[in-house]
């Protein structure tokens, strides 16, 4: 199963989610179609399993964000978080791109992405806006930050 999950990430990254076929995934995993269907119903089911893993990692990452102050300690904390986020993006980029580019078509998988990114956005907003009343403008700023973070990570991961 682990080989199929890794192969799914690789094939989705190379071909894109929609252009990927189960045949491509089993070939990359050096597995049979029977083995694939033992674990997954179709490629959407494989994506769902990857999305669960990705959402778990992103939600756990949100919990690690320390206080981001406007000094060198805060900048170091932010760099540490960004490094971890980019590492997670490098691993799960195809899943995150499927979420961001609305390629999934599965509400459950979409909800996982929204929940994970909301956890990070809320935590970033809270940890960087300590003592500030979060008005609508602050929520918009956090949303813009998350969009920039995702696009920056896409650029860094895809070189």
N, C-alpha and C positions, 0 to 999 in steps of 0.2 A: 504494500500500500504506500509506503514511504517513497519508493521509487516512482510510482505513478504520480504522486503529489508533486515530487520534484520535476518529473518530466512535464507535467501539466504547466508548472510555472515557466519552464524553459520554452515549451512550444507556444504558450500564450504570449510570452515575451517576443519570440521570433516572428510569429505569424499574426498575432492579434487574436483576441478571443473568438470573434466570429469566423475567421478564416481557418482556425484550428479544427482538426478532425480527431476523432477517437483513434483512428488509424495512426495519425502522426504521434499521438501521445504514447500509444503502446509501443511503437517503433522506438521512440526516444527512451522509453523505460526498459526496452529489451524484455517486454512482457507479451503475453498473449491477450487476445481480445477476451477470452474467457476469464483471465485474471482480472482484467479491467472491470468486467461486468459482475464479478464476484463482489467487488467493493462499491462500484458506482453504477447508477442506472444509465447515465449519459454524461456528456461533458459539463452540462449544467450542474449536475450533482457533484462532479469533481470541483468545479468552481465554488460551489456552496461549502464544501469541506475546506478549501483553501481560504475562503472568506471568513469562516469561523476561526481558523488559526490566526489569520491576519488581524481580525477584530480583537481577539484575545490579546495579541501582542501589543496592539496600539492602545488598548484600554489599560493594560499593565504599564505601558510606557507613560501614559498620562499621570499615573500615580507617582512616578519618580520625579516629576518636575518640582524642583525646589523654588524658593523665593527668588524672583528675578528683580533685583534692585538696579537703580541707575548708576552703579559703580562697578569696579572690576570684579567683585564677587558675583554680582548679578550677571555680568557679561559671561563669566566663566560657567555659571549655571546654565545660561542660555546656550552656549557653545556645546556643553555636555548633552543637553537635550537634543539639539540639532544633529549632533553626531549620531545619537541613538536613533533619531527619527529617520535620518538618511539611510542608516544601516537597515532598518526595518523596511524602508521603501525599496532599497535595492533587492531585498529578499522577496517582497510581496508586490513589487511594482505592477505586474500584470493585473493583479486583483484590484489594487487601488485605482489604476487607470480604468478598469472596467466600471468601477463605481463612479468615478469622476466624469467619465464620458457617456454615462447612462447606457452601457452596453448590455446590462445584465437581464432585465426584463423579469426578474424574480424579486417580488416585494420583500421577501424574507432576507435575501442577500443584500438588497439595497438598505434595509433597516439596520443590518449589522454595520455597514459602512457609515451610515449617518450617526449611529450611536457611538461608534469608535471615534470618529472625527469630532463629534460634539464633546465627548469626554476630554479630548486633548484641548479643544478650543476653550471649553469652560475652565479647565485647569490652568491653561496659559493665561487666560483673562484674569482669573482669580489671583494667581501667583504674581502677575505683573501689575495688577491694579489694586494691590492691598490697600484697604482703607478708602477706596474710591467707590462712590455709589455708581453701580453699573447702569447707566442710562442707555437708551436706544443707540446713541452714537458709539458708545463703548462696545455694544454688541456688534454693530456694523464693523468696527475696527477689528474685533476678534475674527469675524467672518472673513474680512479682507486678509488678515494675517494668515488664516488657514489656507486660503486660496493661493497666496504667495508661497507659503511653505510647501504646498503640494506641487506647484509648478517648478519651484526651485529644486525640489527633490527629484522631480522628473528629469530636469536638465542634468543634475549631478549624477543620477543613476544611469542615464542613457548616454552621457558624455557627448 
